[in-house]
Amino acid sequence: MRKQKGFSLIELLIVVAIILIIAAIAIPSLLRSRILANQSSAASTVRTLVTAEITYESTFGAVVGYAPLMANLGTGGPNACPPAPAVPTPAAACLIDPQLATTTQKNGYQFRVAAGFLGAPPPGLGPTDFSISAAPNSPGSTGVNSYCAGTDGVVWVNTAGSPIVLALVTCGAPFQVLSQ
């Protein structure tokens, strides 16, 4: 009698079924991990943008005020940051990553910067207030939380998510304080 070599069809089907069960358990965890990583990155980017706005205003003074656009915080275009010892300008402050400044997107989130006056504009001064918002590109897929920050530097989170804010706003309800 000849001895058979190899696996039977039943054995192969059992192995495939085990692999599918393991994948069914692992894939949702991986998706949740990716969403959490995107949200962490978005909150960190909002903090970076707050720092960039404050640096922008302190560098260029109250006459210029806060940067009205993310492009002003970046390079103003590809490779527009001047080499040392040249000085950055209000149009290209070179404070944030050029990719973020031009696309306003990073890790599944859309970012917006707005600057202006929440009260009456003082004569001769640039924007005295700013707000930054971040919202997921695909809510539930790239992230769940939305983030907001203002001139006070406090980062707020909305765990229900919200659309991107296009205008100058004060962060508040439905947002909750994430960090100060």
Beta strands, then each sheet from edge to edge (+ up, - down):
strand 1: 105-106
strand 2: 109-116
strand 3: 129-136
strand 4: 146-150
strand 5: 155-158
strand 6: 176-179
sheet 1: 1+ 2- 3+ 4- 5+ 6-
end
